[in-house]
Amino acid sequence: MNRAAAVLLVLATLGVVGACAGNDGGETRCEEFALMSEGDRTAVVEQLLGGSPSAGTVDLTVSAATYHCLAPDSADDLVKDVLG
């Protein structure tokens, strides 16, 4: 599986998780998210996912959001956008 396919698989998986997620924390803009510490990014994602997400789900979502927010022209995107 190439890297792009792996990223799409992670994003698709997160989309399923995101369908049940609240949007608290997801209102953070990519420009801000990209400058946060790893701990702050984790806190934003935990708030976005709500409930009791597994550590793996949080880690995958932080990675996907970080990757999404590094894309050109993503500064105004919201973190919740990574969940589709």
N, C-alpha and C positions, 0 to 999 in steps of 0.2 A: 504494500500500500504506500503510495507516495505521500509526501507531506501535505499537499493540498487536499487530497482525499481524506487524510487523517483529520485535518482541521475541519473539513465539512462534516465529518462524522461526529466530532465533538460538538460542533454547533447544532447539529440536528438533535443530538442527545440533550443538549441544554435547552433547546426549544421545547421539548417534551416536558422537561422539568419546569421551564419558565411558564408554561401554560397554567400551572397551579400556583405560581409565585405571586407575591404581592409586589407592589412597585416602590415601596419604601427603599430609599437608597439608590434606586435606579434613575432618579432624576439628576444624578451627578453627571456633568458634562465630561466628555473624553479629555478635553484640555486639562481639566482639574484632576481627573482620575490618573492621567499619565504622570502627573507630578507628585502623587501621593506615595507614601512609604508602603511597603508590602503589607504591613499591619493595618494601615488605613484602608487599603484596597480590599483586604479581607473583610474588614468591618462593613464596608459599603455593600459588598456582595452578600454577606450574611443577612444584612438588613433587607436587601432586595429579595432574597430567596425566602425569607421568613421561616417560621416553624423551626424545625431541627434538621437542617440539611446535613448530609454526611460530609466529613472532611474532604473526601474525594470530589464530591459535587462542588463544594466551595472552591477547591483548588482548580478544578477544570474551568469553572466560571470565571475566576480571577484571570487565569491564563487566556481564555477566549476574549474576555473584555480588554485585557492589556493588548493582545494582538490586534483586536478590532480598533482600538484607540490609537494605535501606531500608524494606521493607514492614512494616506494623504487625504486631506479634506474631511477628517473625522472629528475635528476639534469641537464642533457644535453638537455632535451626536450624543445621545444619552446612553449611559451604561446599560439600561434596560433594553436598548436596541439590539444588543448582542444576543438576546434571548429570542429575538424574532418577534 
